[in-house]
Amino acid sequence: MSPLLVKARREGRRIVDVTPESAGWQHVGFRALRLRAGEQETLSTAQRELCLVVLAGRASVVAGGQRFAALGTRDSVFDDAAPAALYVPTGTQVQISADSDTELALCTAPADDRARQVTLLAPEGMKRSVRGQGSNTRYVCDILPHTDPVAAHLLVVEVRTPAGHSSSYPPHKHDTEALPGETQLEETYYHRVNPPQGFAFQRVYTDDRSLDEAMAVEDHDVVLVPRGYHPVVAPHGYDLYYLNVMAGPQRHWVFRNDPAHEWMLPPALP
């Protein structure tokens, strides 16, 4: 099995858990939880910032002395709706109570020295867009983009890819700190598949092929992208969702396409 593929647990509260130590990198942490109605989860952000995303279901959250009741907008990540999310700074106790069966994502990264506040990331404030064309069409929701100054390092985005379509395509990378052309960002892909017995494919590769891994990903699996290009394909019959968490030295997303595949992009406007 590829060292970049983190298989999901089929039973229990913790679906998958990625730490900087387990991933062998410096910035991104990711955990997915499934809570039954009435269950609770308590955590501390310690020295890391957190973006809590209610992927499906409803949950009430107490953080920094504030209570956010019944967060959640959808029953499935495949619903045509933006999620509810909450930004939580360092040194904050968080208590999560599931109001229904709930799936949660806990996205973390190192913080900075600036004082930051618990902030509700309301669904109606998230930018939703269509990217690509033809069988490269996919549906993007920016949960915590680099244009939102609330966070120090975290970037969070989700993508729905219809069956038979490619995504994160043409292949692109963001592993070199070379502004204005590219930034260095680690990334996790948390995959969901509909119907859940399906699978998708993801490849992670570098120009020199010193890294070249191709993986079949199943429902709830995570793919680590420490560097390199990272396209995804959803086979016929199975819709694909993924949640991306990115972080690096700078909180700025600038990518470089694989030049071998840029021919398929529409020509730039004059």
C-alpha positions as CSV (number, residue, x, y, z in Angstrom):
1,M,0.0,0.0,0.0
2,S,1.2,3.5,-0.8
3,P,2.7,5.4,2.1
4,L,0.6,8.4,1.0
5,L,-2.7,6.5,1.5
6,V,-4.3,6.6,5.0
7,K,-7.1,4.0,5.2
8,A,-10.2,4.8,7.0
9,R,-11.5,3.0,10.1
10,R,-14.8,1.4,9.3
11,E,-16.0,1.4,12.9
12,G,-15.7,3.7,15.9
13,R,-15.7,7.5,16.4
14,R,-12.4,8.3,14.7
15,I,-12.6,7.7,11.0
16,V,-9.1,8.8,10.2
17,D,-6.4,10.8,12.0
18,V,-3.4,12.5,10.4
19,T,-0.8,14.4,12.4
20,P,2.4,16.2,11.2
21,E,4.3,13.4,12.8
22,S,2.4,10.6,11.1
23,A,2.6,12.3,7.8
24,G,6.3,13.2,8.1
25,W,5.7,16.9,7.4
26,Q,5.4,20.2,9.3
27,H,2.0,21.8,9.0
28,V,-1.2,20.0,8.2
29,G,-3.2,18.0,10.7
30,F,-6.5,16.3,9.9
31,R,-9.1,14.2,11.7
32,A,-12.5,13.0,10.7
33,L,-15.1,12.0,13.3
34,R,-18.4,10.3,13.2
35,L,-20.6,11.1,16.2
36,R,-24.0,9.5,17.0
37,A,-26.8,11.8,18.1
38,G,-26.2,12.8,21.7
39,E,-22.5,12.0,21.7
40,Q,-19.9,14.5,22.7
41,E,-16.2,15.2,21.8
42,T,-13.9,17.5,23.8
43,L,-10.6,18.8,22.7
44,S,-8.1,21.6,23.1
45,T,-6.4,23.5,20.2
46,A,-3.2,23.9,22.3
47,Q,-0.6,25.5,20.0
48,R,-2.5,24.9,16.7
49,E,-5.4,26.7,15.0
50,L,-8.5,24.7,14.0
51,C,-11.1,24.8,11.3
52,L,-14.0,22.6,12.4
53,V,-16.2,21.7,9.4
54,V,-19.7,20.1,9.9
55,L,-19.6,17.8,6.9
56,A,-23.0,16.3,7.4
57,G,-25.6,16.3,10.2
58,R,-26.0,18.9,13.0
59,A,-23.8,19.7,15.9
60,S,-23.6,22.3,18.7
61,V,-20.2,23.7,19.6
62,V,-18.9,25.6,22.6
63,A,-15.6,27.3,22.0
64,G,-13.9,30.3,23.8
65,G,-17.0,30.8,26.0
66,Q,-19.3,31.1,23.0
67,R,-22.0,28.6,22.0
68,F,-22.9,27.9,18.4
69,A,-26.1,25.9,18.3
70,A,-27.2,23.4,15.6
71,L,-24.4,24.0,13.1
72,G,-24.9,22.1,9.9
73,T,-26.7,22.6,6.6
74,R,-26.9,19.2,4.9
75,D,-27.5,15.5,5.4
76,S,-24.7,14.4,3.0
77,V,-21.5,15.9,1.6
78,F,-23.1,15.3,-1.8
79,D,-26.0,17.7,-1.1
80,D,-25.8,20.9,-3.2
81,A,-25.1,23.2,-0.2
82,A,-22.1,24.8,1.5
83,P,-21.2,23.4,5.0
84,A,-21.1,25.2,8.3
85,A,-17.7,25.7,9.8
86,L,-16.0,27.3,12.8
87,Y,-12.5,28.8,13.1
88,V,-10.9,28.3,16.5
89,P,-7.6,29.9,17.6
90,T,-4.9,28.4,19.8
91,G,-5.3,27.7,23.5
92,T,-9.1,27.1,23.3
93,Q,-11.2,24.4,24.8
94,V,-13.8,23.0,22.4
95,Q,-16.8,20.9,23.2
96,I,-18.8,19.3,20.4
97,S,-22.3,17.9,21.0
98,A,-24.0,15.9,18.1
99,D,-27.6,17.0,17.6
100,S,-28.0,14.2,15.1
101,D,-25.7,11.6,13.6
102,T,-22.9,13.9,12.4
103,E,-19.7,13.7,10.4
104,L,-17.0,16.3,11.4
105,A,-13.7,17.4,10.0
106,L,-11.0,18.8,12.3
107,C,-8.4,20.7,10.2
108,T,-5.4,22.1,12.0
109,A,-2.1,23.9,11.4
110,P,0.5,25.9,13.4
111,A,-0.6,29.3,14.4
112,D,1.3,32.7,14.6
113,D,1.7,35.2,17.4
114,R,-1.3,37.3,16.4
115,A,-4.4,37.3,18.7
116,R,-7.2,35.7,16.8
117,Q,-10.9,35.1,17.6
118,V,-13.4,32.2,17.4
119,T,-15.2,32.9,14.2
120,L,-18.3,31.4,12.6
121,L,-17.7,30.6,8.9
122,A,-21.3,30.9,7.7
123,P,-22.3,28.9,4.7
124,E,-23.9,31.9,3.0
125,G,-20.6,33.7,3.1
126,M,-18.6,30.9,1.3
127,K,-17.8,31.3,-2.4
128,R,-19.1,28.5,-4.5
129,S,-18.0,28.1,-8.1
130,V,-17.8,25.7,-11.1
131,R,-14.3,24.9,-12.3
132,G,-13.3,23.2,-15.5
133,Q,-15.4,22.2,-18.5
134,G,-16.8,19.0,-20.1
135,S,-15.7,15.9,-18.2
136,N,-13.3,18.1,-16.2
137,T,-16.2,20.0,-14.6
138,R,-16.3,20.0,-10.8
139,Y,-18.0,22.1,-8.0
140,V,-15.9,24.0,-5.5
141,C,-16.7,25.6,-2.2
142,D,-14.1,27.8,-0.5
143,I,-14.6,27.2,3.2
144,L,-11.5,29.1,4.4
145,P,-9.6,30.6,1.4
146,H,-6.4,32.6,1.6
147,T,-8.4,35.8,1.0
148,D,-10.0,35.4,4.4
149,P,-7.6,36.9,7.0
150,V,-9.2,35.0,10.0
151,A,-6.5,32.2,10.0
152,A,-2.7,32.2,10.3
153,H,-1.9,29.2,8.0
154,L,-5.0,27.1,7.3
155,L,-6.7,26.9,3.9
156,V,-9.8,24.6,3.6
157,V,-11.8,23.9,0.4
158,E,-14.2,21.2,-0.7
159,V,-14.9,19.8,-4.2
160,R,-17.7,17.6,-5.6
161,T,-16.7,15.8,-8.8
162,P,-19.4,14.1,-10.9
163,A,-19.0,10.4,-11.9
164,G,-16.8,9.9,-14.9
165,H,-15.0,13.3,-14.4
166,S,-11.5,14.2,-13.6
167,S,-10.6,16.7,-10.9
168,S,-7.5,18.7,-9.6
169,Y,-6.9,18.5,-13.4
170,P,-4.9,19.4,-15.4
171,P,-2.4,18.2,-12.8
172,H,-1.0,21.0,-10.7
173,K,1.5,21.4,-7.8
174,H,2.3,23.8,-5.0
175,D,5.5,22.5,-3.4
176,T,8.1,25.3,-4.1
177,E,8.3,28.7,-2.3
178,A,8.7,30.9,-5.4
179,L,6.3,33.7,-5.5
180,P,4.7,35.0,-7.6
181,G,4.7,31.8,-9.5
182,E,4.1,29.1,-6.8
183,T,3.9,28.6,-3.1
184,Q,4.7,25.6,-0.8
185,L,1.7,24.0,0.7
186,E,1.2,20.5,2.2
187,E,-2.2,19.1,1.5
188,T,-4.6,16.3,2.5
189,Y,-7.5,14.9,0.5
190,Y,-10.4,13.4,2.5
191,H,-12.4,11.4,0.0
192,R,-16.1,10.4,0.1
193,V,-17.6,8.2,-2.6
194,N,-21.3,7.9,-3.6
195,P,-22.5,5.1,-3.6
196,P,-20.1,4.3,-0.8
197,Q,-18.9,0.9,-2.2
198,G,-17.2,2.7,-5.0
199,F,-13.6,4.0,-5.4
200,A,-11.7,6.7,-7.2
201,F,-8.1,7.1,-8.4
202,Q,-5.5,9.6,-7.4
203,R,-1.9,10.0,-8.6
204,V,0.8,12.0,-6.8
205,Y,4.0,12.5,-8.8
206,T,6.9,14.9,-9.3
207,D,8.6,16.2,-12.5
208,D,11.6,13.8,-12.0
209,R,9.3,10.9,-10.9
210,S,11.3,10.6,-7.6
211,L,7.8,10.5,-6.2
212,D,5.2,8.6,-8.3
213,E,2.3,7.0,-6.5
214,A,-1.0,5.9,-7.9
215,M,-3.8,4.9,-5.5
216,A,-7.3,3.5,-5.5
217,V,-9.1,5.4,-2.8
218,E,-12.2,4.3,-1.0
219,D,-14.9,6.0,1.0
220,H,-13.4,8.1,3.9
221,D,-9.8,7.4,2.9
222,V,-7.2,10.2,3.0
223,V,-4.4,10.9,0.5
224,L,-1.3,12.8,1.6
225,V,0.2,15.3,-0.8
226,P,3.6,16.3,0.5
227,R,4.8,17.5,-2.9
228,G,4.2,17.0,-6.6
229,Y,1.1,17.0,-8.9
230,H,-2.0,15.3,-7.6
231,P,-4.9,14.7,-10.1
232,V,-8.0,12.7,-9.3
233,V,-10.4,10.6,-11.4
234,A,-13.9,9.5,-10.5
235,P,-15.0,6.3,-12.4
236,H,-18.3,6.0,-14.1
237,G,-21.2,5.5,-11.7
238,Y,-19.6,7.0,-8.6
239,D,-19.6,10.6,-7.6
240,L,-16.6,11.9,-5.6
241,Y,-16.3,14.4,-2.8
242,Y,-13.1,15.6,-1.2
243,L,-12.1,18.0,1.5
244,N,-8.7,19.6,1.0
245,V,-6.7,21.0,3.9
246,M,-3.6,23.0,3.0
247,A,-0.9,24.8,5.0
248,G,2.7,25.9,4.6
249,P,5.2,28.7,5.3
250,Q,2.9,31.3,3.8
251,R,-0.9,31.3,3.7
252,H,-1.2,31.8,0.0
253,W,-2.3,29.3,-2.7
254,V,-0.4,29.7,-5.9
255,F,0.0,26.6,-8.1
256,R,1.9,25.5,-11.2
257,N,0.3,23.3,-13.8
258,D,2.2,20.3,-15.2
259,P,3.5,21.9,-18.5
260,A,3.0,18.6,-20.3
261,H,-0.8,18.9,-19.9
262,E,-1.4,22.7,-20.1
263,W,-2.4,22.3,-23.8
264,M,-5.9,21.3,-22.7
265,L,-6.6,24.6,-20.9
266,P,-8.7,27.2,-22.7
267,P,-6.6,30.1,-24.1
268,A,-6.1,33.0,-21.9
269,L,-8.1,36.1,-22.6
270,P,-6.1,39.0,-24.0
